Amino acid sequence: MKEGNCPWVVLVSSPKETGDWVVNTLVNEHRCAQSRTIKDCNYKFIATNIVKQIDSNPTIPVIELQEDFIQKFEMNMSRMKVHQAKALAQKHVFGDFHKQYAILRDYGLELMEKNPCTNVKIDSHTEPNVNSDTRTFRRIYICLGPLKEGFKANLRDFIGLDETTDSWTWFLEQLSDDLELYSNSNFTFISDRQKGIILAIAKLFLQAEHRFRLRHIYDNMKRQWKDKELKDFVWVCATATIKRHFEKALEELKKFIVKAHD
């Protein structure tokens, strides 16, 4: 060995007769300082060791992954290397997005074949080149047949909407076709105060009642008023089923906080 190099070495072999690993040479002497830079610690190695973290917490920041990995393995690595590793691990956990979108139409057809009366609609952006074989995905609507038929059979004219899309008019148009809702249908919708939902319901269902979730109303109020008792006053107002009881509850709220009442 050249002067200055560490003499530590271990040589092993596996004899065919036994198949076990045997140490043939061991020089257990070190002359080198500890190094935290390991050549084999590439982004692929890191990705293999963070798959479980990505699976349980897909939005974990790169810097947090880097700190955890350094602490666990006591090795140095760049932020860019961890960023590449995270992208590879996400691809392993969630699959290739391009490949998944390519089979989206097949997925919709399979749903309709296996679930009678199911409706699937895929909307895509129009490509500038009309001869192009590809389309850019925009949004998808799925109404499972058994759920649709069960809703109709239940005859409960009540629909709750979650704040999950910015295409409310398009979504409600598809839903109205499936549930046979019309502009004069006497339905009650409940939602958060998202502007898009309010405008879409007012446009498509002229006779419908539109009410708002108490939790959303209270969340907006408690940003300004931190009193814990406020929730009790608001809840009494919301659960009143007789007009005079409601008005009395409002008066009690007014005595507590005038601006909250207003």
C-alpha positions, 0 to 999 in steps of 0.5 A: 500500500502507498504511504498515507493510505489506510491499511484496513481491509477485509477479504471474504469468499464463499466456498462452493462446498458449504456456501457460507461466507468465510473471512480470508484476510482481515487487517483491522487497523485504521489510519484514516479520519472518519468521512461522512462523504460516501460515494455509494450514497447516491439518490437511488440509495436514498430513495430506497430508504425514504419510500416508507416516509413518502408513503405515510407523508407525501408532502414531507419537506426535502429539508426534513428528509435530508436532516432525518437521513443524515441523523440516521446514517451519519452521512453527508448529502446535498439538498439536490440529491435528496430532492431527486431521491424524493421524486424517485420515491414518489414515483415508486409509491404513486406510479408514473402520472403520465402512465396513469392518465393514459389509462384513465379512459380505460378505468372509466370504461371498466367502472361503467362495465362493472357497475350498471348505470354508472356515468363517467365523463372526462373533460380535456383541454382542446389542443391547438393542433386538431390533428394531435392524438393527445389531449390534456386532462382537465377534470373528471366526473364519476357517478356510481350507479348503485349510489345514484339509484339508492339516492333516487329510491331514498327520496331525500331531497338533500345534497351536501357539497364539499369544497373540492372543485372550482368547476361547480357549474360543470359538476352540477350540470352533470349531477342534475342529469344523473339525479334528474334535477331540474331548475324548478326542483325543490331541493336543499343544498348545504355547503360552505360559503364558497363563491363558486358554489353559491353562483352555480346553485343560483344559476341552475336551481332557481327553486332550491334552498341553499344553506351553509354549514354551521362549522364554516360560519363559526370558524369565520366568527371565531377568527374575530372573537375568541370567546369559548362561550360564543360557540354555545350561543351560536349552536343554540341559534342553529338548532332552534326549530321554532321561529320564536325560539330562534329569535330568543337565541339571537337576542341572547347572542346579542347580549353576549356580543353585539357585533357577532349577532350582527 
